């Protein structure tokens, strides 16, 4: 079972997983839109500042550098997920990444961060069921998600 299947199950039933395509995610909130946003975040991790890793490993690295290593470790680990606020996400991601994401999604920064604060902990938890990062950092799954929703 891949990330897409896990995340669809996590976010609700599978109906509408193909989502509406073609426009910005101004009405984001559907499971397809949320999955696409998570995939975009993870795919952008390696591009943050032109250094570091991509995928989940990049996300963990970014959170650790931003002082929230304990929070992201709780998502990867097998225990309870610690919450993250929209403000904390904004500080961890920084202006460059947020600018790219808002441009790609068509969402305001506040809407984007609010939705990510709700879904990112569960998505990371679902991608790390054994409490550790996948060997490829989740990059294979990210590509599959983006491909599915860009058709």
Helices and strands as residue ranges (DSSP letters): H 3-11, H 31-44, G 45-50, H 55-65, H 69-76, H 86-105, H 109-127, H 139-150
